[in-house]
Amino acid sequence: MSALKFCSECNNMLYPREDKETRTLLYACQFCEHQEVASDTCVYKRVLRKPLGEPKDVLKDVAADPSLPRTRSVRCYNCNHPEAAFFQAPTKGEQAMTLYFICCNPSCGHRWRD
């Protein structure tokens, strides 16, 4: 895992830099001449967090998935479209399964749960 590194001489942050001659990754201080060889090649790691209470795999285009069941018994609260795809998934912190709906209108994609 990538972590911030600090200069052992002046305590400023070390920044990744490539040594073009040896083709190695270094961490270098911008204020003094201190450099150290990187022990890990991971420079940056982005962690995406989803809102709590919503499954991680819910995407706007999931309504186009032909394997999901569809219903015409509910209308979208956002655009009043008469068709929605639905699926069940566990909600974090709850024991029971939650029923999720996704509007099938391609320009809407609104999601809600029952």
Jmol script that loads the backbone (N, CA, C; Angstrom):
load data "model"
ATOM      1  N   MET A   1       0.838  -1.180   0.000  1.00  0.00           N
ATOM      2  CA  MET A   1       0.000   0.000   0.000  1.00  0.00           C
ATOM      3  C   MET A   1       0.881   1.241   0.000  1.00  0.00           C
ATOM      4  N   SER A   2       0.489   2.227  -0.751  1.00  0.00           N
ATOM      5  CA  SER A   2       1.233   3.463  -0.871  1.00  0.00           C
ATOM      6  C   SER A   2       1.032   4.328   0.372  1.00  0.00           C
ATOM      7  N   ALA A   3       2.122   4.930   0.848  1.00  0.00           N
ATOM      8  CA  ALA A   3       2.036   5.791   2.023  1.00  0.00           C
ATOM      9  C   ALA A   3       2.933   7.007   1.789  1.00  0.00           C
ATOM     10  N   LEU A   4       2.687   8.064   2.525  1.00  0.00           N
ATOM     11  CA  LEU A   4       3.532   9.247   2.437  1.00  0.00           C
ATOM     12  C   LEU A   4       4.907   8.932   3.015  1.00  0.00           C
ATOM     13  N   LYS A   5       5.942   9.450   2.354  1.00  0.00           N
ATOM     14  CA  LYS A   5       7.306   9.251   2.825  1.00  0.00           C
ATOM     15  C   LYS A   5       7.912  10.616   3.105  1.00  0.00           C
ATOM     16  N   PHE A   6       8.763  10.664   4.128  1.00  0.00           N
ATOM     17  CA  PHE A   6       9.358  11.925   4.541  1.00  0.00           C
ATOM     18  C   PHE A   6      10.878  11.819   4.571  1.00  0.00           C
ATOM     19  N   CYS A   7      11.517  12.923   4.289  1.00  0.00           N
ATOM     20  CA  CYS A   7      12.965  13.021   4.237  1.00  0.00           C
ATOM     21  C   CYS A   7      13.548  12.804   5.640  1.00  0.00           C
ATOM     22  N   SER A   8      14.573  11.971   5.716  1.00  0.00           N
ATOM     23  CA  SER A   8      15.208  11.712   7.014  1.00  0.00           C
ATOM     24  C   SER A   8      16.149  12.841   7.423  1.00  0.00           C
ATOM     25  N   GLU A   9      16.465  13.753   6.509  1.00  0.00           N
ATOM     26  CA  GLU A   9      17.374  14.852   6.824  1.00  0.00           C
ATOM     27  C   GLU A   9      16.640  16.143   7.207  1.00  0.00           C
ATOM     28  N   CYS A  10      15.568  16.490   6.461  1.00  0.00           N
ATOM     29  CA  CYS A  10      14.895  17.771   6.719  1.00  0.00           C
ATOM     30  C   CYS A  10      13.399  17.625   7.023  1.00  0.00           C
ATOM     31  N   ASN A  11      12.882  16.405   7.040  1.00  0.00           N
ATOM     32  CA  ASN A  11      11.487  16.087   7.373  1.00  0.00           C
ATOM     33  C   ASN A  11      10.460  16.641   6.394  1.00  0.00           C
ATOM     34  N   ASN A  12      10.852  17.009   5.201  1.00  0.00           N
ATOM     35  CA  ASN A  12       9.896  17.397   4.163  1.00  0.00           C
ATOM     36  C   ASN A  12       9.435  16.146   3.426  1.00  0.00           C
ATOM     37  N   MET A  13       8.331  16.274   2.708  1.00  0.00           N
ATOM     38  CA  MET A  13       7.767  15.127   2.012  1.00  0.00           C
ATOM     39  C   MET A  13       8.645  14.722   0.829  1.00  0.00           C
ATOM     40  N   LEU A  14       8.788  13.414   0.620  1.00  0.00           N
ATOM     41  CA  LEU A  14       9.514  12.878  -0.527  1.00  0.00           C
ATOM     42  C   LEU A  14       8.535  12.650  -1.669  1.00  0.00           C
ATOM     43  N   TYR A  15       8.979  12.964  -2.881  1.00  0.00           N
ATOM     44  CA  TYR A  15       8.140  12.825  -4.070  1.00  0.00           C
ATOM     45  C   TYR A  15       8.733  11.774  -4.991  1.00  0.00           C
ATOM     46  N   PRO A  16       7.890  11.011  -5.694  1.00  0.00           N
ATOM     47  CA  PRO A  16       8.418   9.987  -6.603  1.00  0.00           C
ATOM     48  C   PRO A  16       9.136  10.633  -7.780  1.00  0.00           C
ATOM     49  N   ARG A  17      10.237  10.006  -8.171  1.00  0.00           N
ATOM     50  CA  ARG A  17      11.026  10.481  -9.296  1.00  0.00           C
ATOM     51  C   ARG A  17      11.685   9.274  -9.946  1.00  0.00           C
ATOM     52  N   GLU A  18      11.833   9.300 -11.248  1.00  0.00           N
ATOM     53  CA  GLU A  18      12.463   8.201 -11.964  1.00  0.00           C
ATOM     54  C   GLU A  18      13.935   8.506 -12.190  1.00  0.00           C
ATOM     55  N   ASP A  19      14.774   7.515 -11.926  1.00  0.00           N
ATOM     56  CA  ASP A  19      16.178   7.614 -12.307  1.00  0.00           C
ATOM     57  C   ASP A  19      16.267   7.026 -13.699  1.00  0.00           C
ATOM     58  N   LYS A  20      16.418   7.888 -14.697  1.00  0.00           N
ATOM     59  CA  LYS A  20      16.350   7.458 -16.092  1.00  0.00           C
ATOM     60  C   LYS A  20      17.523   6.576 -16.494  1.00  0.00           C
ATOM     61  N   GLU A  21      18.682   6.725 -15.851  1.00  0.00           N
ATOM     62  CA  GLU A  21      19.843   5.911 -16.195  1.00  0.00           C
ATOM     63  C   GLU A  21      19.664   4.459 -15.744  1.00  0.00           C
ATOM     64  N   THR A  22      19.217   4.281 -14.502  1.00  0.00           N
ATOM     65  CA  THR A  22      19.054   2.922 -13.979  1.00  0.00           C
ATOM     66  C   THR A  22      17.624   2.413 -14.107  1.00  0.00           C
ATOM     67  N   ARG A  23      16.722   3.297 -14.547  1.00  0.00           N
ATOM     68  CA  ARG A  23      15.306   2.962 -14.722  1.00  0.00           C
ATOM     69  C   ARG A  23      14.711   2.398 -13.424  1.00  0.00           C
ATOM     70  N   THR A  24      14.941   3.122 -12.322  1.00  0.00           N
ATOM     71  CA  THR A  24      14.391   2.742 -11.024  1.00  0.00           C
ATOM     72  C   THR A  24      13.560   3.896 -10.479  1.00  0.00           C
ATOM     73  N   LEU A  25      12.670   3.548  -9.602  1.00  0.00           N
ATOM     74  CA  LEU A  25      11.830   4.548  -8.955  1.00  0.00           C
ATOM     75  C   LEU A  25      12.506   5.005  -7.674  1.00  0.00           C
ATOM     76  N   LEU A  26      12.612   6.327  -7.519  1.00  0.00           N
ATOM     77  CA  LEU A  26      13.216   6.923  -6.342  1.00  0.00           C
ATOM     78  C   LEU A  26      12.207   7.820  -5.657  1.00  0.00           C
ATOM     79  N   TYR A  27      12.424   8.057  -4.383  1.00  0.00           N
ATOM     80  CA  TYR A  27      11.708   9.103  -3.662  1.00  0.00           C
ATOM     81  C   TYR A  27      12.744  10.175  -3.343  1.00  0.00           C
ATOM     82  N   ALA A  28      12.482  11.407  -3.785  1.00  0.00           N
ATOM     83  CA  ALA A  28      13.456  12.480  -3.641  1.00  0.00           C
ATOM     84  C   ALA A  28      12.845  13.666  -2.908  1.00  0.00           C
ATOM     85  N   CYS A  29      13.685  14.328  -2.126  1.00  0.00           N
ATOM     86  CA  CYS A  29      13.287  15.535  -1.418  1.00  0.00           C
ATOM     87  C   CYS A  29      13.467  16.725  -2.361  1.00  0.00           C
ATOM     88  N   GLN A  30      12.548  17.671  -2.346  1.00  0.00           N
ATOM     89  CA  GLN A  30      12.645  18.839  -3.212  1.00  0.00           C
ATOM     90  C   GLN A  30      13.445  19.970  -2.563  1.00  0.00           C
ATOM     91  N   PHE A  31      13.827  19.803  -1.308  1.00  0.00           N
ATOM     92  CA  PHE A  31      14.525  20.870  -0.603  1.00  0.00           C
ATOM     93  C   PHE A  31      15.995  20.549  -0.347  1.00  0.00           C
ATOM     94  N   CYS A  32      16.317  19.289  -0.201  1.00  0.00           N
ATOM     95  CA  CYS A  32      17.718  18.899  -0.049  1.00  0.00           C
ATOM     96  C   CYS A  32      18.020  17.823  -1.089  1.00  0.00           C
ATOM     97  N   GLU A  33      19.197  17.275  -1.068  1.00  0.00           N
ATOM     98  CA  GLU A  33      19.609  16.302  -2.080  1.00  0.00           C
ATOM     99  C   GLU A  33      19.278  14.860  -1.719  1.00  0.00           C
ATOM    100  N   HIS A  34      18.536  14.646  -0.650  1.00  0.00           N
ATOM    101  CA  HIS A  34      18.248  13.290  -0.178  1.00  0.00           C
ATOM    102  C   HIS A  34      17.363  12.538  -1.175  1.00  0.00           C
ATOM    103  N   GLN A  35      17.755  11.294  -1.477  1.00  0.00           N
ATOM    104  CA  GLN A  35      16.978  10.388  -2.327  1.00  0.00           C
ATOM    105  C   GLN A  35      17.062   8.996  -1.725  1.00  0.00           C
ATOM    106  N   GLU A  36      16.011   8.216  -1.947  1.00  0.00           N
ATOM    107  CA  GLU A  36      16.043   6.816  -1.540  1.00  0.00           C
ATOM    108  C   GLU A  36      15.301   5.984  -2.567  1.00  0.00           C
ATOM    109  N   VAL A  37      15.759   4.761  -2.753  1.00  0.00           N
ATOM    110  CA  VAL A  37      15.145   3.851  -3.714  1.00  0.00           C
ATOM    111  C   VAL A  37      13.807   3.385  -3.156  1.00  0.00           C
ATOM    112  N   ALA A  38      12.801   3.362  -4.003  1.00  0.00           N
ATOM    113  CA  ALA A  38      11.459   2.954  -3.579  1.00  0.00           C
ATOM    114  C   ALA A  38      11.419   1.451  -3.352  1.00  0.00           C
ATOM    115  N   SER A  39      10.844   1.063  -2.236  1.00  0.00           N
ATOM    116  CA  SER A  39      10.707  -0.364  -1.939  1.00  0.00           C
ATOM    117  C   SER A  39       9.458  -0.955  -2.596  1.00  0.00           C
ATOM    118  N   ASP A  40       8.523  -0.095  -2.962  1.00  0.00           N
ATOM    119  CA  ASP A  40       7.275  -0.524  -3.588  1.00  0.00           C
ATOM    120  C   ASP A  40       7.050   0.332  -4.827  1.00  0.00           C
ATOM    121  N   THR A  41       6.572  -0.269  -5.912  1.00  0.00           N
ATOM    122  CA  THR A  41       6.367   0.490  -7.149  1.00  0.00           C
ATOM    123  C   THR A  41       5.009   1.166  -7.217  1.00  0.00           C
ATOM    124  N   CYS A  42       4.181   0.990  -6.202  1.00  0.00           N
ATOM    125  CA  CYS A  42       2.876   1.650  -6.167  1.00  0.00           C
ATOM    126  C   CYS A  42       3.064   3.074  -5.657  1.00  0.00           C
ATOM    127  N   VAL A  43       2.804   4.054  -6.541  1.00  0.00           N
ATOM    128  CA  VAL A  43       2.994   5.449  -6.181  1.00  0.00           C
ATOM    129  C   VAL A  43       1.693   6.065  -5.704  1.00  0.00           C
ATOM    130  N   TYR A  44       0.574   5.670  -6.317  1.00  0.00           N
ATOM    131  CA  TYR A  44      -0.706   6.278  -5.999  1.00  0.00           C
ATOM    132  C   TYR A  44      -1.775   5.209  -6.046  1.00  0.00           C
ATOM    133  N   LYS A  45      -2.640   5.213  -5.051  1.00  0.00           N
ATOM    134  CA  LYS A  45      -3.742   4.263  -5.010  1.00  0.00           C
ATOM    135  C   LYS A  45      -5.014   5.031  -4.731  1.00  0.00           C
ATOM    136  N   ARG A  46      -6.002   4.884  -5.597  1.00  0.00           N
ATOM    137  CA  ARG A  46      -7.269   5.582  -5.421  1.00  0.00           C
ATOM    138  C   ARG A  46      -8.319   4.599  -4.933  1.00  0.00           C
ATOM    139  N   VAL A  47      -8.945   4.928  -3.825  1.00  0.00           N
ATOM    140  CA  VAL A  47      -9.978   4.079  -3.247  1.00  0.00           C
ATOM    141  C   VAL A  47     -11.319   4.777  -3.462  1.00  0.00           C
ATOM    142  N   LEU A  48     -12.206   4.114  -4.166  1.00  0.00           N
ATOM    143  CA  LEU A  48     -13.534   4.666  -4.411  1.00  0.00           C
ATOM    144  C   LEU A  48     -14.477   4.184  -3.334  1.00  0.00           C
ATOM    145  N   ARG A  49     -15.204   5.093  -2.777  1.00  0.00           N
ATOM    146  CA  ARG A  49     -16.159   4.728  -1.727  1.00  0.00           C
ATOM    147  C   ARG A  49     -17.566   5.038  -2.209  1.00  0.00           C
ATOM    148  N   LYS A  50     -18.431   4.090  -2.000  1.00  0.00           N
ATOM    149  CA  LYS A  50     -19.837   4.238  -2.364  1.00  0.00           C
ATOM    150  C   LYS A  50     -20.621   4.664  -1.139  1.00  0.00           C
ATOM    151  N   PRO A  51     -21.764   5.319  -1.340  1.00  0.00           N
ATOM    152  CA  PRO A  51     -22.594   5.678  -0.186  1.00  0.00           C
ATOM    153  C   PRO A  51     -23.056   4.429   0.559  1.00  0.00           C
ATOM    154  N   LEU A  52     -23.143   4.528   1.871  1.00  0.00           N
ATOM    155  CA  LEU A  52     -23.614   3.395   2.667  1.00  0.00           C
ATOM    156  C   LEU A  52     -25.066   3.083   2.332  1.00  0.00           C
ATOM    157  N   GLY A  53     -25.423   1.840   2.440  1.00  0.00           N
ATOM    158  CA  GLY A  53     -26.803   1.439   2.213  1.00  0.00           C
ATOM    159  C   GLY A  53     -27.107   1.142   0.754  1.00  0.00           C
ATOM    160  N   GLU A  54     -26.113   1.224  -0.117  1.00  0.00           N
ATOM    161  CA  GLU A  54     -26.332   0.933  -1.528  1.00  0.00           C
ATOM    162  C   GLU A  54     -25.300  -0.105  -1.961  1.00  0.00           C
ATOM    163  N   PRO A  55     -25.714  -1.142  -2.685  1.00  0.00           N
ATOM    164  CA  PRO A  55     -24.751  -2.157  -3.104  1.00  0.00           C
ATOM    165  C   PRO A  55     -23.637  -1.535  -3.945  1.00  0.00           C
ATOM    166  N   LYS A  56     -22.440  -2.109  -3.853  1.00  0.00           N
ATOM    167  CA  LYS A  56     -21.288  -1.545  -4.545  1.00  0.00           C
ATOM    168  C   LYS A  56     -21.372  -1.687  -6.059  1.00  0.00           C
ATOM    169  N   ASP A  57     -22.149  -2.647  -6.536  1.00  0.00           N
ATOM    170  CA  ASP A  57     -22.171  -2.896  -7.973  1.00  0.00           C
ATOM    171  C   ASP A  57     -23.345  -2.243  -8.696  1.00  0.00           C
ATOM    172  N   VAL A  58     -24.031  -1.308  -8.063  1.00  0.00           N
ATOM    173  CA  VAL A  58     -25.143  -0.627  -8.724  1.00  0.00           C
ATOM    174  C   VAL A  58     -24.564   0.463  -9.616  1.00  0.00           C
ATOM    175  N   LEU A  59     -24.849   0.367 -10.897  1.00  0.00           N
ATOM    176  CA  LEU A  59     -24.383   1.351 -11.864  1.00  0.00           C
ATOM    177  C   LEU A  59     -25.566   1.914 -12.621  1.00  0.00           C
ATOM    178  N   LYS A  60     -25.361   3.060 -13.241  1.00  0.00           N
ATOM    179  CA  LYS A  60     -26.458   3.706 -13.944  1.00  0.00           C
ATOM    180  C   LYS A  60     -26.945   2.879 -15.142  1.00  0.00           C
ATOM    181  N   ASP A  61     -26.035   2.174 -15.818  1.00  0.00           N
ATOM    182  CA  ASP A  61     -26.410   1.413 -17.002  1.00  0.00           C
ATOM    183  C   ASP A  61     -26.841  -0.017 -16.686  1.00  0.00           C
ATOM    184  N   VAL A  62     -27.042  -0.340 -15.418  1.00  0.00           N
ATOM    185  CA  VAL A  62     -27.450  -1.692 -15.045  1.00  0.00           C
ATOM    186  C   VAL A  62     -28.858  -2.015 -15.559  1.00  0.00           C
ATOM    187  N   ALA A  63     -29.657  -1.004 -15.841  1.00  0.00           N
ATOM    188  CA  ALA A  63     -31.004  -1.242 -16.360  1.00  0.00           C
ATOM    189  C   ALA A  63     -30.965  -1.878 -17.751  1.00  0.00           C
ATOM    190  N   ALA A  64     -29.853  -1.749 -18.449  1.00  0.00           N
ATOM    191  CA  ALA A  64     -29.721  -2.357 -19.778  1.00  0.00           C
ATOM    192  C   ALA A  64     -29.334  -3.833 -19.702  1.00  0.00           C
ATOM    193  N   ASP A  65     -29.091  -4.336 -18.505  1.00  0.00           N
ATOM    194  CA  ASP A  65     -28.710  -5.737 -18.323  1.00  0.00           C
ATOM    195  C   ASP A  65     -29.907  -6.637 -18.628  1.00  0.00           C
ATOM    196  N   PRO A  66     -29.826  -7.467 -19.666  1.00  0.00           N
ATOM    197  CA  PRO A  66     -30.976  -8.307 -20.038  1.00  0.00           C
ATOM    198  C   PRO A  66     -31.254  -9.437 -19.049  1.00  0.00           C
ATOM    199  N   SER A  67     -30.312  -9.729 -18.159  1.00  0.00           N
ATOM    200  CA  SER A  67     -30.527 -10.821 -17.211  1.00  0.00           C
ATOM    201  C   SER A  67     -31.328 -10.385 -15.980  1.00  0.00           C
ATOM    202  N   LEU A  68     -31.502  -9.086 -15.773  1.00  0.00           N
ATOM    203  CA  LEU A  68     -32.293  -8.621 -14.625  1.00  0.00           C
ATOM    204  C   LEU A  68     -33.783  -8.662 -14.942  1.00  0.00           C
ATOM    205  N   PRO A  69     -34.595  -9.069 -13.968  1.00  0.00           N
ATOM    206  CA  PRO A  69     -36.045  -9.043 -14.195  1.00  0.00           C
ATOM    207  C   PRO A  69     -36.546  -7.598 -14.254  1.00  0.00           C
ATOM    208  N   ARG A  70     -37.660  -7.423 -14.946  1.00  0.00           N
ATOM    209  CA  ARG A  70     -38.264  -6.094 -15.109  1.00  0.00           C
ATOM    210  C   ARG A  70     -39.717  -6.143 -14.654  1.00  0.00           C
ATOM    211  N   THR A  71     -40.209  -4.990 -14.274  1.00  0.00           N
ATOM    212  CA  THR A  71     -41.600  -4.896 -13.848  1.00  0.00           C
ATOM    213  C   THR A  71     -42.225  -3.624 -14.396  1.00  0.00           C
ATOM    214  N   ARG A  72     -43.530  -3.694 -14.626  1.00  0.00           N
ATOM    215  CA  ARG A  72     -44.290  -2.522 -15.028  1.00  0.00           C
ATOM    216  C   ARG A  72     -45.277  -2.122 -13.922  1.00  0.00           C
ATOM    217  N   SER A  73     -45.120  -2.732 -12.748  1.00  0.00           N
ATOM    218  CA  SER A  73     -46.035  -2.437 -11.644  1.00  0.00           C
ATOM    219  C   SER A  73     -45.578  -1.235 -10.810  1.00  0.00           C
ATOM    220  N   VAL A  74     -44.394  -0.706 -11.073  1.00  0.00           N
ATOM    221  CA  VAL A  74     -43.920   0.500 -10.375  1.00  0.00           C
ATOM    222  C   VAL A  74     -43.528   1.542 -11.407  1.00  0.00           C
ATOM    223  N   ARG A  75     -43.646   2.792 -11.020  1.00  0.00           N
ATOM    224  CA  ARG A  75     -43.233   3.900 -11.887  1.00  0.00           C
ATOM    225  C   ARG A  75     -42.060   4.617 -11.239  1.00  0.00           C
ATOM    226  N   CYS A  76     -41.180   5.148 -12.069  1.00  0.00           N
ATOM    227  CA  CYS A  76     -40.032   5.904 -11.580  1.00  0.00           C
ATOM    228  C   CYS A  76     -40.520   7.185 -10.915  1.00  0.00           C
ATOM    229  N   TYR A  77     -39.974   7.465  -9.729  1.00  0.00           N
ATOM    230  CA  TYR A  77     -40.359   8.684  -9.015  1.00  0.00           C
ATOM    231  C   TYR A  77     -39.780   9.925  -9.694  1.00  0.00           C
ATOM    232  N   ASN A  78     -38.724   9.733 -10.471  1.00  0.00           N
ATOM    233  CA  ASN A  78     -38.018  10.851 -11.083  1.00  0.00           C
ATOM    234  C   ASN A  78     -38.632  11.279 -12.417  1.00  0.00           C
ATOM    235  N   CYS A  79     -38.901  10.292 -13.311  1.00  0.00           N
ATOM    236  CA  CYS A  79     -39.371  10.642 -14.659  1.00  0.00           C
ATOM    237  C   CYS A  79     -40.722  10.024 -15.009  1.00  0.00           C
ATOM    238  N   ASN A  80     -41.309   9.250 -14.097  1.00  0.00           N
ATOM    239  CA  ASN A  80     -42.611   8.610 -14.296  1.00  0.00           C
ATOM    240  C   ASN A  80     -42.599   7.538 -15.390  1.00  0.00           C
ATOM    241  N   HIS A  81     -41.418   6.986 -15.703  1.00  0.00           N
ATOM    242  CA  HIS A  81     -41.304   5.909 -16.693  1.00  0.00           C
ATOM    243  C   HIS A  81     -41.980   4.656 -16.136  1.00  0.00           C
ATOM    244  N   PRO A  82     -42.740   3.909 -16.968  1.00  0.00           N
ATOM    245  CA  PRO A  82     -43.537   2.785 -16.457  1.00  0.00           C
ATOM    246  C   PRO A  82     -42.781   1.470 -16.269  1.00  0.00           C
ATOM    247  N   GLU A  83     -41.479   1.421 -16.526  1.00  0.00           N
ATOM    248  CA  GLU A  83     -40.760   0.151 -16.423  1.00  0.00           C
ATOM    249  C   GLU A  83     -39.493   0.330 -15.589  1.00  0.00           C
ATOM    250  N   ALA A  84     -39.212  -0.686 -14.747  1.00  0.00           N
ATOM    251  CA  ALA A  84     -38.006  -0.653 -13.921  1.00  0.00           C
ATOM    252  C   ALA A  84     -37.430  -2.057 -13.810  1.00  0.00           C
ATOM    253  N   ALA A  85     -36.108  -2.151 -13.812  1.00  0.00           N
ATOM    254  CA  ALA A  85     -35.428  -3.408 -13.519  1.00  0.00           C
ATOM    255  C   ALA A  85     -35.278  -3.488 -12.002  1.00  0.00           C
ATOM    256  N   PHE A  86     -35.199  -4.704 -11.474  1.00  0.00           N
ATOM    257  CA  PHE A  86     -35.075  -4.829 -10.027  1.00  0.00           C
ATOM    258  C   PHE A  86     -34.201  -6.018  -9.657  1.00  0.00           C
ATOM    259  N   PHE A  87     -33.640  -5.965  -8.451  1.00  0.00           N
ATOM    260  CA  PHE A  87     -32.859  -7.070  -7.899  1.00  0.00           C
ATOM    261  C   PHE A  87     -32.835  -6.935  -6.387  1.00  0.00           C
ATOM    262  N   GLN A  88     -32.461  -8.014  -5.715  1.00  0.00           N
ATOM    263  CA  GLN A  88     -32.350  -8.025  -4.265  1.00  0.00           C
ATOM    264  C   GLN A  88     -30.882  -8.115  -3.876  1.00  0.00           C
ATOM    265  N   ALA A  89     -30.529  -7.390  -2.820  1.00  0.00           N
ATOM    266  CA  ALA A  89     -29.156  -7.430  -2.309  1.00  0.00           C
ATOM    267  C   ALA A  89     -29.190  -7.131  -0.820  1.00  0.00           C
ATOM    268  N   PRO A  90     -28.216  -7.653  -0.083  1.00  0.00           N
ATOM    269  CA  PRO A  90     -28.163  -7.334   1.350  1.00  0.00           C
ATOM    270  C   PRO A  90     -27.723  -5.888   1.547  1.00  0.00           C
ATOM    271  N   THR A  91     -28.296  -5.251   2.540  1.00  0.00           N
ATOM    272  CA  THR A  91     -27.929  -3.887   2.879  1.00  0.00           C
ATOM    273  C   THR A  91     -27.024  -3.934   4.095  1.00  0.00           C
ATOM    274  N   LYS A  92     -25.973  -3.153   4.067  1.00  0.00           N
ATOM    275  CA  LYS A  92     -25.012  -3.163   5.174  1.00  0.00           C
ATOM    276  C   LYS A  92     -25.708  -2.777   6.474  1.00  0.00           C
ATOM    277  N   GLY A  93     -25.497  -3.575   7.483  1.00  0.00           N
ATOM    278  CA  GLY A  93     -26.069  -3.303   8.795  1.00  0.00           C
ATOM    279  C   GLY A  93     -27.463  -3.876   8.991  1.00  0.00           C
ATOM    280  N   GLU A  94     -28.023  -4.498   7.977  1.00  0.00           N
ATOM    281  CA  GLU A  94     -29.357  -5.088   8.103  1.00  0.00           C
ATOM    282  C   GLU A  94     -29.271  -6.584   7.839  1.00  0.00           C
ATOM    283  N   GLN A  95     -30.186  -7.338   8.430  1.00  0.00           N
ATOM    284  CA  GLN A  95     -30.213  -8.782   8.264  1.00  0.00           C
ATOM    285  C   GLN A  95     -30.935  -9.189   6.981  1.00  0.00           C
ATOM    286  N   ALA A  96     -31.997  -8.467   6.632  1.00  0.00           N
ATOM    287  CA  ALA A  96     -32.849  -8.856   5.512  1.00  0.00           C
ATOM    288  C   ALA A  96     -32.303  -8.337   4.186  1.00  0.00           C
ATOM    289  N   MET A  97     -32.825  -8.883   3.117  1.00  0.00           N
ATOM    290  CA  MET A  97     -32.487  -8.434   1.772  1.00  0.00           C
ATOM    291  C   MET A  97     -33.331  -7.203   1.437  1.00  0.00           C
ATOM    292  N   THR A  98     -32.777  -6.323   0.626  1.00  0.00           N
ATOM    293  CA  THR A  98     -33.480  -5.113   0.200  1.00  0.00           C
ATOM    294  C   THR A  98     -33.750  -5.206  -1.286  1.00  0.00           C
ATOM    295  N   LEU A  99     -34.919  -4.770  -1.711  1.00  0.00           N
ATOM    296  CA  LEU A  99     -35.304  -4.786  -3.118  1.00  0.00           C
ATOM    297  C   LEU A  99     -34.933  -3.441  -3.741  1.00  0.00           C
ATOM    298  N   TYR A 100     -34.066  -3.474  -4.749  1.00  0.00           N
ATOM    299  CA  TYR A 100     -33.612  -2.271  -5.448  1.00  0.00           C
ATOM    300  C   TYR A 100     -34.264  -2.183  -6.819  1.00  0.00           C
ATOM    301  N   PHE A 101     -34.663  -0.974  -7.208  1.00  0.00           N
ATOM    302  CA  PHE A 101     -35.243  -0.717  -8.528  1.00  0.00           C
ATOM    303  C   PHE A 101     -34.353   0.261  -9.279  1.00  0.00           C
ATOM    304  N   ILE A 102     -34.246   0.074 -10.600  1.00  0.00           N
ATOM    305  CA  ILE A 102     -33.511   0.983 -11.471  1.00  0.00           C
ATOM    306  C   ILE A 102     -34.411   1.330 -12.643  1.00  0.00           C
ATOM    307  N   CYS A 103     -34.623   2.611 -12.877  1.00  0.00           N
ATOM    308  CA  CYS A 103     -35.471   3.062 -13.976  1.00  0.00           C
ATOM    309  C   CYS A 103     -34.885   2.601 -15.303  1.00  0.00           C
ATOM    310  N   CYS A 104     -35.729   2.082 -16.197  1.00  0.00           N
ATOM    311  CA  CYS A 104     -35.283   1.592 -17.494  1.00  0.00           C
ATOM    312  C   CYS A 104     -35.212   2.689 -18.552  1.00  0.00           C
ATOM    313  N   ASN A 105     -35.591   3.896 -18.198  1.00  0.00           N
ATOM    314  CA  ASN A 105     -35.464   5.025 -19.127  1.00  0.00           C
ATOM    315  C   ASN A 105     -33.970   5.347 -19.248  1.00  0.00           C
ATOM    316  N   PRO A 106     -33.375   5.224 -20.465  1.00  0.00           N
ATOM    317  CA  PRO A 106     -31.931   5.440 -20.615  1.00  0.00           C
ATOM    318  C   PRO A 106     -31.473   6.845 -20.219  1.00  0.00           C
ATOM    319  N   SER A 107     -32.339   7.822 -20.328  1.00  0.00           N
ATOM    320  CA  SER A 107     -31.931   9.181 -19.985  1.00  0.00           C
ATOM    321  C   SER A 107     -32.104   9.474 -18.484  1.00  0.00           C
ATOM    322  N   CYS A 108     -32.693   8.540 -17.738  1.00  0.00           N
ATOM    323  CA  CYS A 108     -32.932   8.771 -16.313  1.00  0.00           C
ATOM    324  C   CYS A 108     -31.985   7.951 -15.443  1.00  0.00           C
ATOM    325  N   GLY A 109     -32.203   6.628 -15.388  1.00  0.00           N
ATOM    326  CA  GLY A 109     -31.357   5.748 -14.584  1.00  0.00           C
ATOM    327  C   GLY A 109     -31.518   5.919 -13.086  1.00  0.00           C
ATOM    328  N   HIS A 110     -32.619   6.508 -12.648  1.00  0.00           N
ATOM    329  CA  HIS A 110     -32.852   6.732 -11.207  1.00  0.00           C
ATOM    330  C   HIS A 110     -32.903   5.404 -10.470  1.00  0.00           C
ATOM    331  N   ARG A 111     -32.347   5.368  -9.243  1.00  0.00           N
ATOM    332  CA  ARG A 111     -32.347   4.157  -8.421  1.00  0.00           C
ATOM    333  C   ARG A 111     -33.091   4.443  -7.131  1.00  0.00           C
ATOM    334  N   TRP A 112     -33.839   3.456  -6.677  1.00  0.00           N
ATOM    335  CA  TRP A 112     -34.502   3.562  -5.379  1.00  0.00           C
ATOM    336  C   TRP A 112     -34.681   2.173  -4.812  1.00  0.00           C
ATOM    337  N   ARG A 113     -35.017   2.108  -3.538  1.00  0.00           N
ATOM    338  CA  ARG A 113     -35.233   0.806  -2.909  1.00  0.00           C
ATOM    339  C   ARG A 113     -36.588   0.757  -2.264  1.00  0.00           C
ATOM    340  N   ASP A 114     -37.095  -0.450  -2.139  1.00  0.00           N
ATOM    341  CA  ASP A 114     -38.434  -0.662  -1.596  1.00  0.00           C
ATOM    342  C   ASP A 114     -38.345  -0.961  -0.128  1.00  0.00           C
TER     343      ASP A 114
END
end "model"
wireframe off; spacefill off
backbone 0.3
color backbone group
